[in-house]
Amino acid sequence: MAKLVFIRHGQSEWNLKNLFTGWEDVNLSEQGVEEAKAAGRKLKEAGIEFDQAYTSVLTRAIKTLHFALEESDQLWVPEVKSWRLNERHYGALQGMDKKETADKYGEDQVHIWRRSYDTLPPLLSADDEGSAANDRRYADLDPRTIPGGENLKVTLERAIPFWEDHIAKDLRAGKNVIVAAHGNSLRALTKYIENISDEDIMDVEMATGQPVVYDLDRDLQITNKVKL
Ligand SMILES: O=C(O)[C@H](O)COP(=O)(O)O
């Protein structure tokens, strides 16, 4: 048996401003810091002890992981950061106000961009100012793999190799794992491990800073799931 905990970062400064964020690297809001600390206290009260931690290369998730581990006296736990756990890249929507975008393109279109499985947002090109191609944290990536925008399908496809090579490997070895990431990268992994349909995933949401605790058997079948 092993425990897997998914935790979406605490509220970010752009969540507070209702801006599309994606790969933009924004900080936690004050509320987001408190959410992350509260999550750590819940994990401590639940007596959940981790052997390995994983997070993205974005500040809001990294800090959420660190606050949660600190509050549960586990800041020493080994951690690995990967771009493959980054939030879904929102393309040219990044930095745009979600309500203004809905006013301009319609609520239905924005809902499809936010929650559908295979509809891409408007894309950024590599020479756009906001392109991740100019960010040195992605310098080792093949430029062709740096997205100009992603849907959940693409997000899942780039997360799965990391899941299989690292997270699932640890879980099969009986290690307890925490993954601090993002609303859509965790929706993607949730879809994968719970075998949720392309249609039903539209209704799946991840609350900020709320630990989702899975008990898994050696075959990574889910034997229990609880939200703290
Ligand atoms: O990237 C973002 O804007 C948020 O982290 C998630 O936004 P969403 O809930 O609109 O997908």
The ligand as a MOL file (V3000), in Angstrom:
LIG
                    3D

  0  0  0     0  0            999 V3000
M  V30 BEGIN CTAB
M  V30 COUNTS 11 10 0 0 0
M  V30 BEGIN ATOM
M  V30 1 O -3.6950 28.8860 -14.8830 0
M  V30 2 C -4.6380 29.4420 -14.3280 0
M  V30 3 O -5.2380 30.4500 -14.7290 0
M  V30 4 C -5.1560 28.8000 -13.0560 0
M  V30 5 O -4.1180 28.2040 -12.3830 0
M  V30 6 C -6.1660 27.7550 -13.4050 0
M  V30 7 O -7.0860 28.4200 -14.1120 0
M  V30 8 P -8.4420 27.7120 -14.5250 0
M  V30 9 O -9.0740 27.2400 -13.2290 0
M  V30 10 O -9.1730 28.8200 -15.2050 0
M  V30 11 O -8.0710 26.5770 -15.4240 0
M  V30 END ATOM
M  V30 BEGIN BOND
M  V30 1 2 1 2
M  V30 2 1 2 3
M  V30 3 1 2 4
M  V30 4 1 4 5
M  V30 5 1 4 6
M  V30 6 1 6 7
M  V30 7 1 7 8
M  V30 8 2 8 9
M  V30 9 1 8 10
M  V30 10 1 8 11
M  V30 END BOND
M  V30 END CTAB
M  END
